[in-house]
Amino acid sequence: MDHEAEAHRTDLMTITRYVLNEQSRHPESRGDFSILLSHIVLGCKFVCSSVNKAGLAKLIGLAGETNVQGEEQKKLDVLSNEVFVKALISSGRTCILVSEEDEEATFVDPPLRGRYCVVFDPLDGSSNIDCGVSIGTIFGVYMVKDKDDVTLDEVLQPGKNMLAAGYCMYGSSCTLVLSTGSGVNGFTLDPSLGEFILTHPDIKIPKKGKIYSVNEGNAKNWDGPTTKYVEKCKFPNDGASPKSLRYIGSMVADVHRTLLYGGIFLYPADKKSPNGKLRVLYEVFPMSFLMEQAGGQAFTGKQRALDLVPTKIHQRSPIFLGSYDEVEEIKALMEQNLLQVMLSPLPLVM
C-alpha cells in the first residue's frame, strides 16, 4: 500500500455518504432511516469522547445504583444510557427504546414519535472500564406497524425482522460496524475530521477459524456437547493444529475479532445459568444479525438465533456464533446429544 498516497486521499467514504448512497437506491425512501442512523452515530461519538477522558474526568467508578440486571452501574454506563436515550428521542424517528440499563421500555411521547424501535446496550463490557480494555455500544433497529398505536409486542419480534444492527467499539481506535441487511461494513473514527471513514468494506468472516473464545472458568458447569467441542479445539483428533483461545470478556471486542479473523464465540448455558447469560434483544440478536450478514452463523444450542421469539425485553439466551463451519460442528454435537437422550432409557449425566 502506498501510505503517502492514502494519507492524501480526498475521496473518503464517510458513514454519512455511505448511508445517503444506500438511501438513493430506494427512491421511495423519505430519509427517516438515515436521520435515525445519524443520531446513533452522534451518540457513539459522544460516548467515545467520554470513554477517552473517563479517568481524567473521574467518570470511572460506581454510580451507586444497580441496574435491572443486578449489575452495579458505572458512571459511564449511566452517562452513555442518557446520551443514547436523548439522541434517539430527539431524532424524531423512534417510538420505543429498550436499553439494558432501564427496567422498562421507553415509549416516546406521541408528538416526537417515528416509525422505528431501537434496542441497545449503551456500554457493553463496562466491568472492563477501569483496566482500559475495549468496550462498546450494541444496537438493533426494527420498524413498527403503527407508530400511533404502539405496544411492547412491537419490540418482542424475532431477530430476523431487524432492519439494521451494529456495534461501536471504543478501543485503540473507535470502530463502528454496521449492517442494513445487505452485507457488513466497518468504519473507523478519524479524530482529526470527526468523521467515521469506511475502512473495512464488505466484511466476510472466514468459513473456518483458528480461534475459539469462551470463558473457560465456567467449564465445570457446561453440558456435554460444549465440553466436547472445547476439548476438540484444544486436542484435535484429526491431526490438525489446536485452536488458540482468546477471551477478552467484552462481547463487542470478542465478536469483532471473531468477525475479522474467523473462529467462534461461545457463551453457552450452564448449570449456573440454564437460560444463558447474554440478553436476546440487544446482545444476541444484533451480533447474530451481523454474523449472518458476514457469511457466518449464530445458534442458541436449540435453534437459529434470529428465529428466537422473545417474551420479555431482558430475556437471556445461550449463543454460539462465528464461522459457518465452526457453528456447524457445534450444531452436529448438539443434535448427536439430543439423539442419545431420546434413545437412552436412562438420563445422561451432563
Phi, psi and omega in degrees: 000136176276095186294326180295318179294320180299322183295337183252016178294140178242358181260043184294137176269100178279165180293328177296313180296319180299313181296319179293323175298317178297320180298322183294342178283350180238089185304333182281351184294141179259359179089002182298317182294321179297320179295317178301312180298325180295328177285326175296316179299319178299317177299318179297319179296319181296313181294321178303314179298319181291321179297318183296330182248018186302314181296318181291324184270004181059039177270355177275148180114174186276144179272355176089005178239165177239134181276182186296338180276359182083010180266138177292131184279133172279157177302320180293328176301311183297313180299313182298319179297315179298319181299312184288321178300313181292320179296318182288319178294318183291345177294335183072014184241005183244155175234331175224139175235135174237119180243147176301329186278347184248132183295321181250155174291149178262119176263121182288142178302139185312318182296337183257006188284147172232199188264000190245150173246133180239129175249137185203152169250106189296330179209085180285141179080024187294343176293346179266002184303312188298334183254011172076015179282151181303135176230179183191175176248136178241140180212156174218151184233130173242160171254141179263160182283316184218108184293340181272346180225065187262138179233172180297336179299336178297334180273327186276060179252156173295152183298336181294345179273357180298142174273325184204156176206159178183179174212156175237123182257128179256102182216226179297333169221167178259114186241129178247121179250128190223142169227132174251022176100003178224062181097177183235134178230145180245136181236140179244135182286122173268107185298330182289334179258339186069025183233146171278125182251138178294113181242341181229077181287142173047063180295130175234125179283136176304148184294329175232161180219166181249010184233136170239147187230112183201152175276098184287353175295342179264008190303324184293343181258002183286163173276175184301309183300320179295316179300316180298317182297314182293323176298321179292327176299320184275324183230072182297140182258011181248016179085356180286164177286146177295153177282158176268141176268128174225117180219116182268326182092008173238115189303318181301313182293318181293319180289323180299314178296318179298318180298319183278321187256346184087172183116207183215143173247127182238134164224082188282166169291153175211185184295327180283323182231077185297338179261012183085177186242327185278144184281138187294305191295316189243009172233301184294310184297307182300318181291324177293320178301312180297316183296318179292320179296334180268003177098008178261198180223161174219131191221139181269353188106342179231331185203169172303131186302319185286352176270349181297134178251108183288152178247346178225151185288336179250026179299148180248163179202149168291160177208138172232114181220150180154213182302145185306309185292327180293317179291326176301322181294318178296318180298319179297319179294321179295317180295319179298318180294320179297320179296319179297319179296319181292327184270341185277133177287339181246147178294140178286144175277118184270000000 
